[in-house]
């Protein structure tokens, strides 16, 4: 299923970004504080102790996404990720109107983070629903064929 590969690939890319940041690199920002403000809307730590567990978490999610049709635990993990992405999307909408973290976070949140969370939540929910009845062909698969 194409959606499964895309969602797993997204989590692998996020894991690689966190590993990259664990090296002390701050691209695309000029320093750790600017990076934290742009990504999180507040100054937080981007040390290896923080970002490497997040990288491992994203790899675990990618593995669960790829195994969703074979494991109930994987479906549960992906459903939890969908719930988390939905919560982040809702917070993102609230932050558009209430955050004073600066223009970088405002625009990234509005144009990238919140829409990505909406799409990820929808894709994860689709995967959970489709894996609950593996013999049925999803509408998305039919369209993509």
Backbone as CSV, one residue per row, in Angstrom:
resi,resn,N_x,N_y,N_z,CA_x,CA_y,CA_z,C_x,C_y,C_z
1,UNK,0.843,-1.172,0.000,0.000,0.000,0.000,0.892,1.239,0.000
2,UNK,0.639,2.134,-0.927,1.449,3.332,-1.107,1.423,4.235,0.134
3,UNK,0.255,4.419,0.714,0.151,5.297,1.885,1.046,4.786,3.017
4,UNK,1.075,3.484,3.208,1.908,2.899,4.260,3.374,3.244,4.027
5,UNK,3.838,3.120,2.798,5.242,3.419,2.497,5.548,4.908,2.673
6,UNK,4.615,5.761,2.266,4.823,7.209,2.398,4.896,7.602,3.879
7,UNK,3.965,7.101,4.691,3.950,7.441,6.122,5.201,6.894,6.804
8,UNK,5.570,5.650,6.509,6.791,5.084,7.097,8.007,5.886,6.652
9,UNK,8.058,6.259,5.381,9.170,7.061,4.870,9.270,8.413,5.556
10,UNK,8.123,9.035,5.812,8.116,10.310,6.529,8.740,10.151,7.916
11,UNK,8.385,9.091,8.612,8.952,8.875,9.953,10.451,8.561,9.883
12,UNK,10.879,7.893,8.840,12.318,7.628,8.684,13.063,8.931,8.427
13,UNK,12.498,9.815,7.611,13.112,11.124,7.364,13.180,11.929,8.664
14,UNK,12.107,11.897,9.455,12.119,12.600,10.744,13.171,12.005,11.684
15,UNK,13.315,10.689,11.674,14.347,10.053,12.502,15.738,10.518,12.069
16,UNK,15.970,10.556,10.762,17.271,11.012,10.258,17.532,12.475,10.621
17,UNK,16.505,13.310,10.570,16.679,14.713,10.971,17.084,14.802,12.440
18,UNK,16.459,14.000,13.294,16.810,14.020,14.719,18.224,13.503,14.954
19,UNK,18.650,12.503,14.217,20.031,12.016,14.330,20.987,13.118,13.879
20,UNK,20.646,13.794,12.799,21.464,14.902,12.309,21.597,15.980,13.384
21,UNK,20.477,16.363,14.016,20.523,17.379,15.062,21.297,16.906,16.289
22,UNK,21.337,15.605,16.518,22.096,15.069,17.655,23.595,15.307,17.493
23,UNK,24.046,15.529,16.258,25.464,15.806,16.024,25.851,17.221,16.422
24,UNK,24.856,18.047,16.752,25.123,19.436,17.098,24.819,20.385,15.955
25,UNK,24.495,19.841,14.797,24.127,20.675,13.655,22.777,21.332,13.924
26,UNK,22.603,22.532,13.434,21.342,23.253,13.675,20.650,23.655,12.385
27,UNK,21.127,23.175,11.247,20.467,23.526,9.989,19.015,23.104,10.075
28,UNK,18.094,23.898,9.674,18.223,25.095,8.846,18.379,26.395,9.628
29,UNK,18.515,26.358,10.934,18.685,27.571,11.746,20.171,27.849,11.942
30,UNK,20.461,29.025,12.478,21.867,29.392,12.693,22.400,28.905,14.033
31,UNK,21.518,28.680,15.016,21.950,28.148,16.306,20.802,27.362,16.948
32,UNK,21.121,26.692,18.056,20.143,25.811,18.707,18.917,26.572,19.210
33,UNK,19.123,27.753,19.753,17.990,28.534,20.268,17.045,28.947,19.140
34,UNK,17.607,29.447,18.038,16.789,29.840,16.890,16.045,28.620,16.312
35,UNK,16.721,27.490,16.273,16.109,26.258,15.778,14.936,25.852,16.663
36,UNK,15.149,25.870,17.961,14.104,25.493,18.902,12.902,26.421,18.793
37,UNK,13.161,27.712,18.668,12.062,28.673,18.535,11.276,28.453,17.242
38,UNK,11.974,28.134,16.157,11.291,27.925,14.876,10.518,26.604,14.854
39,UNK,11.085,25.562,15.459,10.455,24.235,15.410,9.403,24.061,16.496
40,UNK,9.715,24.521,17.699,8.850,24.248,18.852,8.109,25.471,19.379
41,UNK,8.533,26.649,18.970,7.902,27.863,19.460,8.383,28.274,20.834
42,UNK,9.398,27.611,21.349,9.989,27.934,22.655,11.416,27.408,22.684
43,UNK,12.206,27.964,23.570,13.604,27.552,23.673,13.707,26.289,24.519
44,UNK,14.009,25.185,23.863,14.205,23.907,24.545,15.494,23.272,24.057
45,UNK,15.915,22.242,24.750,17.171,21.551,24.503,17.092,20.657,23.266
46,UNK,18.110,20.723,22.407,18.235,19.841,21.258,19.457,18.931,21.424
47,UNK,19.796,18.588,22.662,20.967,17.750,22.917,20.696,16.316,22.472
48,UNK,21.757,15.518,22.282,21.574,14.125,21.870,20.683,13.320,22.828
49,UNK,20.734,13.620,24.116,19.891,12.902,25.079,18.412,13.135,24.813
50,UNK,18.082,14.244,24.170,16.692,14.578,23.860,16.307,14.075,22.472
51,UNK,17.134,14.351,21.472,16.740,14.066,20.092,16.971,12.622,19.656
52,UNK,17.935,11.916,20.245,18.140,10.509,19.848,16.970,9.608,20.254
53,UNK,16.397,9.749,21.446,15.192,8.960,21.739,14.030,9.290,20.789
54,UNK,13.933,10.543,20.367,12.899,10.904,19.392,13.162,10.232,18.046
55,UNK,14.428,10.137,17.657,14.780,9.427,16.421,14.388,7.955,16.532
56,UNK,14.695,7.339,17.660,14.317,5.933,17.867,12.800,5.771,17.849
57,UNK,12.102,6.711,18.428,10.638,6.687,18.445,10.082,6.719,17.017
58,UNK,10.634,7.601,16.169,10.174,7.681,14.785,10.477,6.391,14.015
59,UNK,11.608,5.769,14.283,11.915,4.489,13.631,10.944,3.404,14.078
60,UNK,10.594,3.392,15.362,9.620,2.423,15.868,8.259,2.641,15.212
61,UNK,7.869,3.887,15.050,6.593,4.178,14.394,6.632,3.705,12.941
62,UNK,7.721,3.969,12.240,7.841,3.516,10.845,7.704,2.003,10.766
63,UNK,8.344,1.291,11.679,8.262,-0.171,11.705,6.822,-0.617,11.948
64,UNK,6.136,0.032,12.864,4.735,-0.318,13.146,3.844,-0.042,11.943
65,UNK,4.084,1.066,11.261,3.292,1.391,10.072,3.464,0.299,9.017
66,UNK,4.695,-0.153,8.833,4.944,-1.190,7.824,4.353,-2.552,8.217
67,UNK,4.153,-2.782,9.499,3.609,-4.061,9.977,2.140,-3.977,10.382
68,UNK,1.483,-2.903,10.049,0.145,-2.646,10.581,-0.859,-3.740,10.232
69,UNK,-0.695,-4.385,9.102,-1.654,-5.416,8.725,-1.343,-6.767,9.361
70,UNK,-0.226,-6.886,10.064,0.159,-8.160,10.672,0.120,-8.159,12.196
71,UNK,-0.102,-7.019,12.800,0.040,-6.947,14.246,-0.995,-6.003,14.856
72,UNK,-1.697,-6.522,15.847,-2.647,-5.676,16.574,-1.932,-4.569,17.334
73,UNK,-0.772,-4.892,17.882,0.012,-3.890,18.601,0.422,-2.754,17.652
74,UNK,0.799,-3.099,16.427,1.154,-2.066,15.446,-0.036,-1.172,15.151
75,UNK,-1.229,-1.759,15.015,-2.431,-0.947,14.779,-2.669,-0.004,15.951
76,UNK,-2.462,-0.499,17.163,-2.649,0.326,18.352,-1.646,1.485,18.370
77,UNK,-0.402,1.206,18.040,0.630,2.260,18.011,0.289,3.308,16.959
78,UNK,-0.108,2.863,15.777,-0.438,3.807,14.705,-1.683,4.609,15.073
79,UNK,-2.647,3.990,15.720,-3.829,4.724,16.184,-3.430,5.780,17.213
80,UNK,-2.509,5.442,18.102,-2.030,6.416,19.094,-1.293,7.566,18.416
81,UNK,-0.522,7.265,17.379,0.170,8.326,16.631,-0.856,9.223,15.942
82,UNK,-1.919,8.626,15.405,-2.985,9.427,14.783,-3.622,10.355,15.810
83,UNK,-3.836,9.849,17.006,-4.399,10.676,18.072,-3.444,11.820,18.424
84,UNK,-2.170,11.510,18.548,-1.171,12.534,18.847,-1.058,13.572,17.741
85,UNK,-1.072,13.133,16.488,-1.006,14.071,15.362,-2.255,14.941,15.319
86,UNK,-3.406,14.366,15.659,-4.645,15.147,15.708,-4.569,16.214,16.790
87,UNK,-4.046,15.833,17.952,-3.904,16.796,19.045,-2.945,17.916,18.644
88,UNK,-1.830,17.565,17.992,-0.873,18.585,17.553,-1.502,19.507,16.504
89,UNK,-2.308,18.934,15.627,-2.981,19.756,14.613,-3.931,20.755,15.275
90,UNK,-4.686,20.300,16.264,-5.592,21.210,16.970,-4.822,22.295,17.713
91,UNK,-3.747,21.910,18.370,-2.906,22.907,19.046,-2.317,23.890,18.041
92,UNK,-1.943,23.375,16.876,-1.393,24.246,15.841,-2.367,25.327,15.428
93,UNK,-3.639,24.972,15.336,-4.661,25.961,14.994,-4.771,26.999,16.114
94,UNK,-4.758,26.540,17.353,-4.818,27.461,18.494,-3.598,28.379,18.487
95,UNK,-2.416,27.819,18.229,-1.188,28.619,18.243,-1.161,29.667,17.154
96,UNK,-1.856,29.429,16.046,-1.920,30.452,14.995,-2.477,31.753,15.565
97,UNK,-3.434,31.627,16.490,-4.092,32.806,17.049,-3.499,33.285,18.372
98,UNK,-2.715,32.452,19.043,-2.273,32.821,20.391,-0.765,32.875,20.594
99,UNK,0.021,32.246,19.745,1.465,32.166,19.988,2.157,33.468,19.633
100,UNK,3.112,33.836,20.479,3.942,34.996,20.184,5.407,34.563,20.084
101,UNK,5.620,33.360,19.552,6.964,32.787,19.459,7.799,33.386,18.341
102,UNK,7.209,34.218,17.532,7.964,34.857,16.466,7.481,34.426,15.096
103,UNK,7.933,35.167,14.075,7.430,34.909,12.724,7.842,33.547,12.156
104,UNK,9.037,33.063,12.478,9.466,31.766,11.928,8.512,30.666,12.377
105,UNK,8.244,30.590,13.670,7.333,29.562,14.165,5.923,29.787,13.628
106,UNK,5.463,31.031,13.609,4.109,31.310,13.132,3.906,30.742,11.734
107,UNK,4.804,31.095,10.802,4.629,30.664,9.409,4.891,29.176,9.224
108,UNK,5.900,28.635,9.897,6.145,27.190,9.787,4.981,26.398,10.366
109,UNK,4.455,26.858,11.492,3.308,26.192,12.098,2.094,26.263,11.178
110,UNK,1.830,27.428,10.634,0.654,27.641,9.791,0.741,26.877,8.470
111,UNK,1.902,26.920,7.826,2.019,26.384,6.470,2.633,24.988,6.379
112,UNK,3.313,24.538,7.424,3.972,23.228,7.343,3.528,22.273,8.455
113,UNK,3.793,22.640,9.713,3.588,21.697,10.803,2.131,21.281,10.968
114,UNK,1.230,22.242,11.040,-0.180,21.911,11.268,-0.775,21.151,10.086
115,UNK,-0.586,21.597,8.835,-1.111,20.792,7.719,-0.498,19.388,7.662
116,UNK,0.809,19.275,7.965,1.446,17.954,7.955,0.823,17.051,9.014
117,UNK,0.516,17.603,10.181,-0.116,16.805,11.234,-1.522,16.368,10.845
118,UNK,-2.254,17.246,10.176,-3.589,16.869,9.697,-3.475,15.715,8.706
119,UNK,-2.577,15.849,7.739,-2.409,14.788,6.741,-1.919,13.490,7.376
120,UNK,-0.983,13.594,8.309,-0.483,12.395,8.977,-1.584,11.717,9.782
121,UNK,-2.382,12.482,10.494,-3.482,11.902,11.264,-4.468,11.196,10.341
122,UNK,-4.817,11.833,9.224,-5.749,11.213,8.276,-5.158,9.939,7.664
123,UNK,-3.888,9.988,7.292,-3.239,8.811,6.717,-3.168,7.678,7.734
124,UNK,-2.805,7.997,8.980,-2.737,6.961,10.023,-4.106,6.356,10.289
125,UNK,-5.123,7.185,10.363,-6.480,6.664,10.578,-6.906,5.780,9.416
126,UNK,-6.552,6.171,8.205,-6.855,5.342,7.041,-6.157,3.982,7.153
127,UNK,-4.883,3.999,7.544,-4.133,2.754,7.675,-4.743,1.846,8.733
128,UNK,-5.131,2.429,9.861,-5.743,1.631,10.931,-7.052,1.036,10.437
129,UNK,-7.848,1.856,9.790,-9.152,1.382,9.294,-8.974,0.306,8.225
130,UNK,-8.052,0.534,7.285,-7.830,-0.426,6.204,-7.248,-1.734,6.729
131,UNK,-6.414,-1.653,7.762,-5.796,-2.876,8.287,-6.766,-3.686,9.125
132,UNK,-7.821,-3.051,9.601,-8.820,-3.787,10.383,-9.581,-4.767,9.494
133,UNK,-9.678,-4.464,8.206,-10.303,-5.392,7.255,-9.365,-5.546,6.065
134,UNK,-8.311,-6.365,6.207,-7.260,-6.447,5.196,-7.718,-6.972,3.843
135,UNK,-8.879,-7.612,3.777,-9.322,-8.137,2.490,-9.990,-7.074,1.640
136,UNK,-10.416,-5.972,2.252,-11.084,-4.934,1.474,-10.038,-4.019,0.834
137,UNK,-10.324,-3.552,-0.355,-9.461,-2.606,-1.050,-9.935,-1.214,-0.723
138,UNK,-9.029,-0.387,-0.282,-9.404,0.975,0.093,-9.677,1.815,-1.148
139,UNK,-10.439,2.875,-0.971,-10.733,3.790,-2.071,-9.455,4.426,-2.595
140,UNK,-8.541,4.750,-1.684,-7.284,5.382,-2.090,-6.489,4.425,-2.973
141,UNK,-6.401,3.151,-2.581,-5.686,2.176,-3.400,-6.321,2.061,-4.776
142,UNK,-7.639,2.051,-4.824,-8.344,1.940,-6.094,-8.032,3.130,-6.979
143,UNK,-8.000,4.318,-6.415,-7.699,5.526,-7.171,-6.262,5.495,-7.694
144,UNK,-5.335,4.997,-6.857,-3.917,5.005,-7.225,-3.547,3.926,-8.234
145,UNK,-4.395,2.957,-8.430,-4.086,1.883,-9.388,-4.184,2.346,-10.793
